[in-house]
């Protein structure tokens, strides 16, 4: 098994991202035959209703986590919530799931997003370079448009 620190957590909701203020987090690659990952996040208790509702739904919950360093691209996972525990005014949420994409498509998603916003030519190149450094959040479920 391999363990990494979770830097940030977003939940994909209808192609939008909902950010959650996490205080700490851990992600474990179980390295089993099912390629299973565990993600545990520790966050303010104000999010408990959201995660309880998500736990009751039959559909998988798509999450995106940034692992180890803030500058890393987010990794998308299809998960289910295995547990929610209250602890001293905080909650621990345990997700279990699978990596959604092996190949990171962040650059393609970013480029498509910028083109859809009307950027072109030198302005597109400038924005693309800046955003590849600042890494704005883009839902991994967005599909680059066919041109």
C-alpha positions as a printed NumPy array, in Angstrom:
array([[  0.   ,   0.   ,   0.   ],
       [  1.035,   3.552,  -0.674],
       [ -0.157,   6.532,   1.369],
       [ -0.252,  10.208,   0.374],
       [ -1.481,  13.464,   1.902],
       [ -4.707,  14.979,   0.548],
       [ -4.322,  18.712,  -0.084],
       [ -7.824,  19.535,  -1.336],
       [-11.182,  17.912,  -2.007],
       [-13.859,  18.77 ,  -4.539],
       [-17.082,  16.922,  -5.287],
       [-18.329,  16.946,  -8.878],
       [-22.001,  17.895,  -8.977],
       [-23.621,  18.247, -12.441],
       [-20.298,  19.248, -14.059],
       [-19.691,  21.841, -11.319],
       [-17.158,  21.514,  -8.539],
       [-18.002,  22.037,  -4.905],
       [-14.944,  22.786,  -2.783],
       [-14.668,  21.602,   0.809],
       [-12.378,  23.129,   3.409],
       [-10.455,  20.157,   4.688],
       [ -8.194,  20.345,   7.695],
       [ -6.369,  17.136,   6.935],
       [ -6.619,  14.174,   4.636],
       [ -5.04 ,  10.927,   3.631],
       [ -5.305,   8.81 ,   0.504],
       [ -4.259,   5.18 ,   0.295],
       [ -3.642,   3.162,  -2.847],
       [ -4.49 ,  -0.313,  -1.574],
       [ -2.647,  -1.85 ,  -4.557],
       [ -5.118,  -4.719,  -4.581],
       [ -6.467,  -6.665,  -7.566],
       [ -9.428,  -4.249,  -7.79 ],
       [ -7.183,  -1.15 ,  -7.876],
       [ -9.033,   0.291,  -4.891],
       [ -8.254,   3.609,  -3.226],
       [ -9.316,   4.91 ,   0.195],
       [ -9.639,   8.659,   0.824],
       [-10.201,  10.009,   4.315],
       [-10.788,  13.687,   4.926],
       [-11.133,  15.595,   8.179],
       [-13.238,  18.739,   7.9  ],
       [-15.668,  21.063,   9.714],
       [-18.918,  19.467,  10.896],
       [-20.951,  21.981,   8.829],
       [-20.605,  19.616,   5.835],
       [-22.192,  16.602,   7.546],
       [-25.646,  16.981,   5.964],
       [-24.168,  17.143,   2.449],
       [-22.159,  13.957,   2.939],
       [-24.983,  12.098,   4.697],
       [-27.252,  12.811,   1.708],
       [-24.515,  11.723,  -0.694],
       [-23.998,   8.518,   1.302],
       [-27.688,   7.622,   0.962],
       [-27.702,   7.956,  -2.833],
       [-27.23 ,   4.812,  -4.888],
       [-25.004,   6.521,  -7.478],
       [-21.25 ,   6.749,  -7.08 ],
       [-19.899,  10.088,  -5.963],
       [-17.251,  11.616,  -8.173],
       [-14.565,  13.433,  -6.243],
       [-11.376,  15.185,  -7.214],
       [ -8.431,  15.346,  -4.861],
       [ -5.124,  17.093,  -5.099],
       [ -2.472,  14.83 ,  -3.647],
       [  0.828,  15.725,  -1.942],
       [  1.419,  19.218,  -3.376],
       [ -0.902,  22.135,  -4.144],
       [  0.609,  22.458,  -7.64 ],
       [ -0.352,  18.895,  -8.625],
       [ -3.245,  18.264, -10.986],
       [ -6.392,  16.91 ,  -9.357],
       [ -7.044,  13.172,  -9.571],
       [-10.645,  12.1  , -10.241],
       [-12.186,   9.139,  -8.424],
       [-15.558,   7.404,  -8.573],
       [-16.328,   6.636,  -4.949],
       [-18.88 ,   5.648,  -2.376],
       [-18.895,   6.946,   1.17 ],
       [-17.984,   4.142,   3.571],
       [-18.265,   6.117,   6.791],
       [-18.888,   9.484,   8.409],
       [-17.779,  10.056,  11.998],
       [-18.179,  13.103,  14.247],
       [-15.071,  14.081,  16.204],
       [-14.753,  17.208,  18.355],
       [-16.848,  19.491,  16.128],
       [-15.341,  18.014,  12.971],
       [-16.199,  15.079,  10.744],
       [-14.146,  12.369,   9.157],
       [-15.469,  11.173,   5.793],
       [-14.128,   7.894,   4.393],
       [-14.475,   7.319,   0.642],
       [-13.652,   4.109,  -1.199],
       [-13.35 ,   4.013,  -4.95 ],
       [-11.376,   3.79 ,  -8.115],
       [ -9.256,   6.214, -10.072],
       [-11.394,   7.549, -12.89 ],
       [ -8.676,   8.273, -15.419],
       [ -5.194,   6.929, -15.622],
       [ -4.098,   9.585, -18.091],
       [ -4.258,  13.168, -16.871],
       [ -6.223,  15.31 , -19.293],
       [ -5.947,  18.588, -17.388],
       [ -4.189,  20.461, -20.208],
       [ -6.871,  19.395, -22.721],
       [ -9.687,  20.36 , -20.355],
       [ -8.074,  23.733, -19.65 ],
       [ -7.495,  24.472, -23.332],
       [-11.083,  23.58 , -24.193],
       [-12.375,  25.752, -21.332],
       [-10.343,  28.748, -22.516],
       [-11.474,  28.332, -26.146],
       [-15.102,  28.115, -24.987],
       [-14.544,  31.383, -23.104],
       [-13.496,  33.037, -26.372],
       [ -9.715,  33.145, -26.066],
       [ -7.677,  32.788, -29.254],
       [ -4.258,  33.53 , -30.713],
       [ -1.642,  35.099, -28.457],
       [ -4.233,  35.775, -25.762],
       [ -5.073,  32.069, -25.648],
       [ -1.396,  31.116, -25.351],
       [ -0.835,  33.675, -22.563],
       [ -3.914,  32.531, -20.577],
       [ -3.055,  28.864, -21.081],
       [  0.491,  29.334, -19.751],
       [ -0.732,  31.317, -16.727],
       [ -3.476,  28.82 , -15.899],
       [ -1.148,  25.815, -16.228],
       [  0.785,  27.385, -13.347],
       [ -2.171,  28.572, -11.222],
       [ -4.203,  25.371, -11.925],
       [ -7.797,  26.607, -11.682],
       [-10.304,  23.857, -10.892],
       [-11.992,  22.303, -13.915],
       [-14.371,  19.351, -13.511],
       [-12.775,  16.186, -14.879],
       [-16.186,  15.221, -16.249],
       [-15.988,  18.059, -18.759],
       [-15.389,  16.598, -22.136],
       [-13.247,  18.502, -24.611],
       [-15.478,  19.592, -27.436],
       [-14.913,  18.159, -30.874],
       [-13.872,  20.83 , -33.323]])
